[in-house]
């Protein structure tokens, strides 16, 4: 009887399953089919994007090394989203110190160590020790100071943070309030936080990791303020790790993301440090209190460090957006939703135009930012060569270019990650998709190393000055050179007569250049009008027009980004099919930039309605033409599953099995009944428990 019951159950279920799954497609099959329909080889394009076969092979080797460790294994990485702040903090430091140990032993080069941390995507408290504390001593300490501090820092005998931002001041660096008052009698500086707003707040690694910090404080000698200077300052005892006298230090608490890093606060109460704790490569204070400021050239050279970081941020933006689009495109290519009739295959959601119109332009943006990142790095390397030869002429242009590009790239990447998450529907909200953590960890970049609005205004300032120079008959060079021909440009009209015209590089470049020129001219006129014929770069005239000025700077940066993308594709060593796909991607990128702010081109009569309609038509056609290559385009980023750490974006397409396995293995599922059963739910739900409770009444 039981056997008959089981057989009947199986037969009924099988019949129902066949009925329901008539149009079912395994996600792995969908992803395989996507790759077969691609027009080019993603492996060959990956070599170009990543800088050579050797780079990809080295990355694969580093991943194998990571997976062979207890702290970098696939199991450890996949469980990370279930861990507490304290666990993440410890795990991050374990990974960083183990990588440091491998580097010290010679098993890893310095570049391998950096790449290994990037692949691990587990931020830790030693990051600023590597990227700010040590480099600041290298660039701003004199020979004696470098000889004393650098061996200790490189051996991890001390750990450092970079204490600049305060509770009351961030981007406005000149407003920092921490003081370093020189006491000539003892030849010491007294470091002090004069108000609550003066407390150092946010520096990574400062809370619980750092024993020392680079302290940015205002140098006060004989009641005269000489501005900000860097000091090497010990804050914790090297034997007990307890704070020193006069030092109050700790972690600032949970953040939106990046919670494995102990971002800290530091309050100082008249803490004395030696005179030689001030880094004195460029500025000096003698024992008797005489101050020798840095030369103008040295001050400029010091500023180059910030420019270097911005170049890195531009490069990082492209690869972070590449990760997000890889996850979203792969998942939406296997996710099916809605069929016209029962039994038909449901439609792949990437085939819906609205989703393709969201994701494919983001893929284009990722490519554009990757090429822009490489160009930015190359520009900075050329600047370093010039600087070492005593030539700092290229620094002002590099500064304004990368200030605006830092803003554009980080805004694009942050907004793009969130758009990818929304595009993945409900599963995008799951931490197992990898997208929430990617967004939460990355979105800080729109603020760090200069708030994006302030960075944009620095670029806007340069554009206004460039127009002033043109008006006075002086030549303008660099990225703003197009303003030299502003008068002629403002009389031009769009030449498009057919939808296909919009795909030509000349037409797109012309439209983006016209838009940037028009907005720059409008911003310039606005400032002149508010200033009564005079340009004021501060006060109400400037502050009352920042919306227009930021928009102007963005248009300039978008022009630079797009032209760099187009030139890079033109110069790249690509096989014909890949080149054809990327030329279309460049066109989609340019069209997407124009469509985002189409009103700008209407306002001065450059564009007519029929031309705008043709732009929309050609954009929609491009979405269809690029759709077969969507998966191949993200495969070409060459991002390994290990680094993606996403159930949705895995390269084999086995998404649903991955979700189930990851969810099943979490701590909350350790027992079948769950952790709240005995203490909370059982007294309410278990009949015997309820009866027992009533009997006690």
C-alpha positions in Angstrom: 0.0 0.0 0.0 2.8 2.4 0.9 4.7 1.4 -2.2 1.6 2.0 -4.4 1.1 5.4 -2.7 4.7 6.4 -3.4 4.5 5.3 -7.0 1.4 7.3 -7.6 2.9 10.3 -5.9 6.0 10.1 -8.2 3.9 9.7 -11.3 1.6 12.6 -10.5 4.6 14.9 -9.6 6.5 13.9 -12.7 3.5 14.7 -14.9 3.1 18.1 -13.2 6.8 18.8 -13.5 6.8 18.0 -17.3 3.9 20.3 -17.8 5.4 23.2 -15.8 8.9 22.8 -17.1 8.0 22.4 -20.8 9.7 25.7 -21.6 12.4 25.4 -19.0 16.0 26.2 -19.9 19.0 25.5 -17.6 20.8 28.7 -16.8 24.2 27.1 -17.7 22.8 26.3 -21.2 21.7 30.0 -21.6 25.2 31.3 -20.8 26.9 28.8 -23.1 24.5 29.8 -25.9 25.3 33.5 -25.2 29.0 32.9 -25.7 28.4 30.9 -28.9 26.6 33.8 -30.5 29.3 36.4 -29.8 31.0 38.0 -32.8 34.5 38.0 -31.3 36.8 36.2 -29.0 36.5 37.4 -25.4 39.8 35.8 -24.5 41.7 37.9 -27.1 40.0 41.1 -26.0 40.7 40.3 -22.3 44.4 40.2 -23.1 44.2 43.7 -24.6 42.2 45.1 -21.7 44.4 43.6 -19.0 47.7 44.5 -20.6 48.9 41.1 -21.8 48.7 37.4 -21.4 51.3 37.5 -18.7 49.1 39.7 -16.5 46.2 37.3 -16.8 48.4 34.3 -16.0 50.0 36.0 -13.0 46.5 36.9 -11.7 45.5 33.2 -12.1 48.6 32.2 -10.2 47.9 34.6 -7.4 44.3 33.4 -7.0 45.6 29.8 -6.8 48.0 30.9 -4.0 45.1 32.6 -2.2 42.9 29.6 -2.5 45.5 27.4 -0.9 45.5 29.4 2.3 43.0 29.2 5.2 42.4 33.0 5.1 42.0 33.3 1.4 40.2 30.1 0.4 37.0 30.1 -1.6 35.1 28.9 1.5 36.5 31.8 3.6 35.7 34.4 0.9 32.1 33.2 0.3 31.3 33.2 4.0 32.5 36.7 4.6 29.1 38.4 4.1 27.8 36.5 7.2 30.5 37.8 9.5 30.4 40.5 12.2 32.5 43.7 12.2 34.9 42.3 14.7 35.4 39.1 12.6 35.9 41.2 9.4 38.4 43.4 11.2 40.5 40.5 12.4 40.2 38.6 9.0 41.4 41.7 7.1 44.4 42.1 9.3 45.2 38.4 9.1 45.2 38.5 5.3 47.2 41.7 5.2 49.9 40.5 7.6 50.1 37.1 5.9 50.6 38.8 2.5 53.2 41.2 4.1 55.0 38.1 5.4 55.1 36.6 1.9 56.4 39.8 0.5 59.1 40.1 3.1 60.3 36.5 2.5 60.6 37.2 -1.2 57.8 34.9 -2.2 55.8 37.9 -3.5 57.0 41.1 -5.2 55.5 44.3 -4.0 53.3 44.5 -7.1 52.1 40.9 -6.5 51.3 41.7 -2.9 49.2 44.7 -4.0 47.4 42.6 -6.7 46.8 39.8 -4.2 45.0 42.3 -1.9 42.9 43.6 -4.8 41.9 40.1 -5.7 41.0 39.2 -2.1 38.7 42.3 -1.8 38.9 42.2 2.0 39.8 45.7 3.2 41.9 45.8 6.4 43.4 48.3 8.9 46.9 48.3 7.2 45.8 49.8 3.9 46.7 53.4 4.8 49.9 52.2 6.3 50.9 51.0 2.9 49.4 53.7 0.7 49.7 56.9 2.8 51.9 56.5 5.9 55.0 55.0 4.2 54.7 57.1 1.0 54.4 60.3 3.1 57.6 59.6 4.9 59.2 58.7 1.6 58.2 61.9 -0.1 58.3 64.4 2.9 60.8 63.1 5.3 64.5 64.1 5.0 67.2 61.4 4.7 67.7 61.0 8.4 64.0 60.7 9.1 63.5 58.2 6.2 66.5 56.1 7.6 64.9 56.0 11.0 61.2 55.5 10.2 61.0 53.5 7.0 62.8 50.3 8.1 60.4 50.1 11.1 57.3 50.7 9.0 58.4 48.2 6.3 59.1 45.5 8.8 55.7 46.2 10.5 57.5 47.0 13.8 55.2 50.1 13.7 51.9 50.5 12.0 50.6 53.9 10.7 47.5 55.8 9.7 47.1 59.2 8.0 45.3 61.6 10.4 44.0 64.5 8.3 40.2 64.7 8.3 38.6 66.1 11.4 35.1 65.9 12.8 34.4 69.4 11.7 36.5 69.7 8.5 37.2 67.4 5.6 37.5 68.8 2.1 38.4 72.3 3.3 41.9 71.2 4.4 43.0 74.8 5.4 40.2 74.8 8.0 41.7 71.9 10.0 42.1 72.9 13.7 44.6 70.5 15.3 47.6 72.6 16.5 51.3 71.8 16.7 52.7 74.5 19.0 56.5 74.7 19.2 58.1 74.9 22.7 61.5 76.3 22.1 62.6 75.6 25.7 62.1 71.8 25.4 62.5 71.6 21.6 59.1 69.9 21.3 55.8 70.3 19.6 52.6 70.2 21.6 49.9 68.5 19.6 46.4 69.5 20.8 42.8 69.3 19.8 41.3 72.7 20.8 37.6 71.8 20.2 35.4 68.8 19.6 35.3 69.7 15.9 39.1 69.3 16.0 39.0 65.6 16.7 40.6 63.5 14.0 37.7 61.5 12.6 37.6 58.9 9.7 41.2 57.9 9.1 41.4 54.2 8.2 43.3 52.0 10.6 43.5 54.7 13.2 40.9 53.2 15.6 42.6 50.0 16.7 45.4 49.1 14.3 47.8 52.0 14.1 50.6 52.6 16.6 51.7 55.8 14.9 50.1 58.3 12.5 51.0 61.1 10.1 49.5 64.0 12.0 48.4 66.9 9.8 48.4 69.9 12.2 48.7 73.7 12.0 52.3 74.7 12.9 52.3 77.5 15.5 55.5 79.3 16.4 55.5 82.4 18.6 51.8 82.8 18.1 52.1 82.7 14.3 50.2 80.2 12.2 52.4 78.7 9.5 49.6 76.4 8.1 49.4 72.6 7.9 52.5 70.4 8.2 52.9 66.7 8.6 54.3 65.1 11.8 55.1 61.5 12.7 53.3 60.8 16.0 53.2 57.8 18.2 49.7 57.2 19.7 50.0 53.7 21.2 52.5 51.8 23.4 54.5 49.3 21.4 54.4 46.7 24.2 50.8 46.9 25.3 49.1 48.7 22.4 47.4 51.0 24.9 47.0 54.7 24.1 49.7 57.0 25.3 49.1 59.7 27.9 46.9 62.5 26.5 45.7 60.3 23.6 42.1 59.3 23.3 41.6 57.0 20.3 39.1 54.5 19.1 36.9 53.2 16.3 34.1 55.6 15.0 31.5 52.8 14.8 29.5 51.0 12.0 29.5 52.6 8.6 27.5 52.2 5.4 30.2 49.7 4.2 33.9 48.9 4.5 33.2 47.7 8.1 36.3 45.5 8.4 38.4 48.7 8.5 38.7 50.5 11.9 38.2 54.1 10.8 39.1 56.0 13.9 38.9 59.1 16.0 41.8 60.7 17.8 41.5 63.4 20.5 44.8 64.9 21.8 45.3 66.7 25.0 48.6 68.6 25.0 50.7 65.7 23.8 54.4 66.5 23.4 56.5 65.1 20.5 60.1 65.8 19.5 61.0 68.6 17.1 62.3 66.0 14.7 58.9 64.4 14.5 58.0 67.1 12.0 58.8 65.8 8.5 61.4 68.2 7.2 62.3 67.4 3.6 60.6 70.6 2.3 60.0 72.8 5.4 62.1 73.0 8.6 62.0 74.3 12.2 65.3 74.8 13.8 65.9 74.1 17.5 65.6 77.9 18.3 62.3 78.1 16.5 63.2 79.6 13.2 60.9 78.4 10.4 62.0 77.8 6.8 59.0 77.2 4.5 59.0 75.0 1.5 60.0 76.5 -1.8 57.2 77.1 -4.3 58.5 74.2 -6.4 58.6 71.8 -3.4 55.1 72.8 -2.5 53.9 71.9 -6.0 55.8 68.6 -5.9 54.2 67.6 -2.6 50.8 68.2 -4.2 51.6 65.6 -6.8 50.8 62.9 -4.3 47.1 63.8 -4.3 47.2 63.8 -8.1 48.6 60.3 -8.1 45.8 59.0 -5.8 43.2 60.6 -8.2 44.8 58.8 -11.1 44.4 55.5 -9.2 40.8 56.3 -8.3 40.0 56.8 -12.0 41.5 53.4 -12.9 39.7 51.7 -10.0 36.4 53.1 -11.0 36.5 51.3 -14.4 37.3 48.0 -12.9 34.8 48.2 -10.1 32.1 49.0 -12.7 33.4 46.1 -14.7 32.7 43.8 -11.8 29.2 45.1 -11.3 28.3 44.9 -15.0 29.8 41.4 -15.2 27.5 40.2 -12.5 24.4 42.0 -13.9 24.8 41.1 -17.6 25.5 37.4 -16.9 22.6 37.1 -14.5 20.1 39.0 -16.7 21.2 36.8 -19.6 20.2 33.6 -17.8 17.2 35.0 -15.8 14.0 34.4 -17.7 10.7 36.1 -17.2 7.3 36.0 -18.9 6.1 33.9 -21.9 3.2 34.5 -24.2 1.9 30.9 -23.8 2.2 28.2 -21.3 5.0 25.9 -22.3 6.9 28.5 -24.3 10.4 29.6 -23.2 10.3 32.7 -21.1 12.1 35.7 -22.3 15.7 36.4 -21.1 15.3 39.7 -19.1 18.3 41.2 -20.9 16.2 41.1 -24.1 13.8 43.7 -22.6 14.8 47.0 -24.1 14.6 48.9 -20.8 17.2 46.6 -19.1 19.5 46.6 -22.1 19.3 50.4 -22.2 20.4 50.4 -18.6 23.2 47.8 -18.6 24.8 48.1 -22.0 25.6 51.8 -21.6 27.2 50.9 -18.3 29.3 48.3 -20.0 30.4 51.0 -22.4 31.2 53.3 -19.4 33.3 50.6 -17.8 35.3 50.2 -20.9 35.7 54.0 -21.3 36.9 54.3 -17.7 39.3 51.4 -18.0 40.9 53.1 -21.0 40.8 56.5 -19.2 42.4 54.9 -16.2 45.3 53.7 -18.3 45.6 57.1 -19.9 45.6 58.8 -16.5 48.3 56.4 -15.2 50.4 57.1 -18.3 50.0 60.9 -17.8 51.1 60.6 -14.2 54.1 58.5 -15.1 55.2 61.2 -17.6 54.7 63.8 -14.9 56.9 61.8 -12.5 59.7 61.8 -15.2 59.3 65.5 -15.7 59.3 66.2 -12.0 62.4 64.2 -11.4 64.0 66.3 -14.1 62.9 69.4 -12.3 60.0 70.3 -14.7 56.6 70.7 -13.0 55.0 72.5 -15.9 52.5 69.7 -16.5 51.2 69.6 -12.9 48.4 72.3 -13.2 46.8 70.6 -16.2 47.1 67.2 -14.7 45.5 68.5 -11.5 42.4 70.0 -13.1 42.0 67.1 -15.5 42.1 64.5 -12.8 40.1 66.5 -10.3 37.2 66.5 -12.8 37.8 62.9 -13.9 37.9 61.7 -10.3 34.4 63.2 -9.8 33.0 61.9 -13.1 34.5 58.4 -12.8 33.5 57.7 -9.1 30.0 59.1 -9.7 29.6 56.9 -12.8 30.8 53.8 -11.0 28.8 54.3 -7.8 25.6 55.1 -9.7 26.3 52.2 -12.1 26.7 49.6 -9.3 23.4 50.6 -7.9 21.7 50.5 -11.4 23.2 47.0 -11.8 21.8 45.9 -8.5 18.3 47.1 -9.4 18.6 45.4 -12.7 19.1 42.1 -11.0 15.7 42.4 -9.3 15.1 40.7 -6.0 18.2 38.6 -6.0 20.2 41.8 -6.5 19.2 42.8 -3.0 20.8 39.7 -1.6 24.3 40.0 -0.2 25.0 36.8 -2.1 24.8 38.7 -5.3 27.9 40.5 -4.4 26.4 43.9 -5.4 25.3 45.3 -2.1 28.8 45.0 -0.5 30.4 46.2 -3.7 28.3 49.3 -3.6 28.6 49.9 0.1 32.4 49.6 0.0 32.8 51.7 -3.1 30.4 54.6 -2.6 32.8 56.3 -0.2 35.0 57.2 -3.2 32.7 60.0 -4.2 33.8 61.8 -1.0 37.3 60.6 -0.2 40.4 62.4 -1.6 38.2 65.4 -2.3 34.4 65.6 -2.4 33.2 65.3 -6.0 31.4 68.6 -6.1 34.5 70.4 -4.9 36.6 68.5 -7.4 34.3 69.5 -10.2 34.4 73.1 -9.1 38.2 73.0 -9.3 37.9 71.9 -12.9 35.2 74.6 -13.5 37.6 77.2 -12.1 40.2 76.2 -14.7 37.7 76.4 -17.5 36.6 79.9 -16.5 40.3 81.0 -16.3 40.9 79.4 -19.7 38.0 81.5 -21.2 39.5 84.6 -19.5 42.8 83.8 -21.2 41.2 83.4 -24.6 39.4 86.7 -24.2 42.8 88.4 -23.5 44.3 86.8 -26.6 46.4 84.2 -24.7 46.7 80.6 -26.0 45.0 77.8 -24.1 46.5 74.3 -24.3 45.7 70.9 -22.7 42.3 69.4 -22.3 40.6 72.8 -22.5 42.3 73.8 -25.8 38.9 73.5 -27.6 37.9 76.7 -25.9 40.4 78.5 -28.1 37.8 78.2 -30.9 34.7 78.9 -28.7 33.5 81.8 -30.8 33.4 79.7 -34.0 32.0 76.7 -32.2 29.0 78.5 -30.8 27.8 79.3 -34.3 27.9 75.7 -35.5 24.8 73.5 -35.9 24.4 69.7 -35.8 25.0 68.2 -39.3 23.0 64.9 -38.7 20.5 64.1 -41.6 20.1 60.3 -41.0 20.1 58.1 -37.9 23.3 56.4 -39.1 25.1 59.7 -39.0 25.1 59.6 -35.2 27.4 56.6 -35.1 30.3 58.4 -36.8 33.0 59.5 -34.4 33.2 63.0 -35.9 29.5 63.7 -35.2 29.5 62.5 -31.7 32.8 64.3 -30.9 31.4 67.5 -32.4 28.2 67.3 -30.3 30.0 66.6 -27.1 32.5 69.4 -27.8 29.8 71.8 -28.7 27.9 71.0 -25.5 31.1 71.5 -23.4 31.9 74.8 -25.1 28.3 76.1 -24.8 28.1 75.3 -21.0 31.6 76.8 -20.4 30.5 80.0 -22.2 27.2 80.1 -20.3 29.1 79.6 -17.0 31.5 82.3 -17.8 28.7 84.8 -18.8 26.9 83.9 -15.6 29.8 84.8 -13.4 30.5 88.0 -15.3 26.8 89.0 -14.9 26.8 88.4 -11.2 30.2 90.0 -10.7 29.3 93.2 -12.6 31.7 92.4 -15.4 34.4 90.9 -13.1 35.0 87.2 -12.4 35.0 86.4 -8.7 36.2 82.9 -7.7 34.8 83.1 -4.2 31.9 84.6 -2.3 28.3 84.9 -3.4 29.1 85.3 -7.1 30.8 81.9 -7.2 28.8 80.1 -4.5 25.5 81.2 -6.0 26.2 79.5 -9.3 27.8 76.2 -8.4 25.0 74.1 -9.9 25.8 75.5 -13.4 29.6 75.3 -12.8 29.5 71.7 -11.7 27.4 70.8 -14.8 29.9 72.7 -16.9 32.8 70.7 -15.4 31.0 67.4 -16.0 30.5 68.2 -19.6 34.2 68.9 -20.0 35.1 65.7 -18.3 32.7 63.7 -20.4 34.2 65.1 -23.5 37.7 64.1 -22.4 36.5 60.7 -21.3 34.7 60.0 -24.6 37.5 61.2 -26.9 40.1 59.2 -24.9 37.9 56.1 -25.2 37.6 56.5 -29.0 41.3 57.2 -29.4 42.2 54.2 -27.3 40.1 51.8 -29.3 41.5 53.3 -32.5 45.1 52.7 -31.3 44.5 49.3 -29.7 45.8 46.1 -31.3 42.5 44.4 -31.8 41.3 41.7 -34.1 38.7 43.0 -36.7 35.6 41.6 -35.0 36.5 42.9 -31.6 37.3 46.3 -33.1 33.9 46.4 -34.8 32.1 45.6 -31.5 34.1 48.2 -29.6 33.5 50.9 -32.2 29.8 50.3 -31.6 30.4 50.5 -27.9 32.1 53.8 -28.2 29.2 55.1 -30.2 26.7 53.9 -27.6 28.8 55.6 -24.9 28.7 58.9 -26.7 25.0 58.7 -27.5 24.2 57.8 -23.9 26.2 60.9 -22.6 24.2 63.1 -25.0 20.8 61.7 -24.2 21.4 62.2 -20.5 21.5 66.0 -20.9 19.9 66.6 -24.3 18.4 69.9 -23.2 21.9 71.5 -23.3 22.0 71.0 -27.1 18.5 72.4 -27.6 19.1 75.5 -25.5 21.4 77.2 -28.0 19.8 75.8 -31.1 22.6 73.3 -32.0 20.1 70.4 -32.2 16.7 70.1 -33.9 13.9 67.9 -32.8 14.2 65.5 -35.8 17.9 65.0 -35.0 17.1 64.2 -31.4 14.6 61.6 -32.6 17.2 60.1 -34.9 19.6 59.9 -32.0 17.1 57.9 -29.9 16.4 55.7 -32.9 20.1 54.9 -33.6 20.7 54.3 -29.9 17.9 51.8 -29.8 19.3 50.1 -32.9 22.7 49.8 -31.3 21.2 48.1 -28.3 19.9 45.4 -30.6 23.2 45.1 -32.5 25.3 44.8 -29.3 22.9 42.5 -27.5 24.5 39.2 -29.0 27.9 40.4 -27.7 26.8 41.4 -24.2 28.1 38.4 -22.3 31.3 38.4 -24.4 31.9 42.0 -23.6 31.8 41.4 -19.8 33.8 38.2 -20.2 36.5 40.3 -21.8 37.1 42.1 -18.5 38.7 38.8 -17.4 37.4 39.0 -13.8 37.7 35.6 -12.1 34.8 34.2 -10.1 37.0 34.3 -7.1 37.2 38.1 -7.3 33.5 38.6 -8.2 32.4 36.5 -5.2 28.9 36.5 -6.5 26.3 33.8 -6.8 24.6 35.7 -9.6 27.7 36.5 -11.7 29.5 33.1 -11.7 31.0 32.3 -15.1 29.3 28.9 -15.4 25.8 30.3 -15.0 24.8 27.9 -12.3 23.2 30.7 -10.3 20.3 29.0 -8.5 22.4 26.1 -7.2 25.0 28.6 -5.9 22.3 30.6 -4.1 20.9 27.5 -2.4 24.3 26.2 -1.3 25.4 29.6 0.0 22.2 30.2 1.9 22.1 26.7 3.3 25.7 27.0 4.7 25.2 30.1 6.8 25.2 30.2 10.6 21.5 30.9 10.9 20.8 27.6 9.3 23.2 25.6 11.5 20.2 24.0 13.3 16.9 23.1 11.7 14.8 24.8 14.3 16.8 28.0 14.4 18.4 30.0 17.3 15.2 31.6 18.5 13.2 28.3 18.9 13.8 27.4 22.6 14.0 30.9 24.1 11.4 32.8 22.1 9.1 30.8 19.8 8.6 27.4 21.6 6.6 28.9 24.5 4.1 30.3 21.9 4.0 27.6 19.2 4.6 24.3 21.0 1.3 22.9 22.4 3.0 21.1 25.3 4.8 24.3 26.3 1.6 26.3 26.2 -0.1 23.6 28.3 2.7 23.7 30.8 2.5 27.5 31.0 -1.2 27.4 31.6 -0.9 24.8 34.3 1.4 27.2 36.3 -1.3 29.9 36.3 
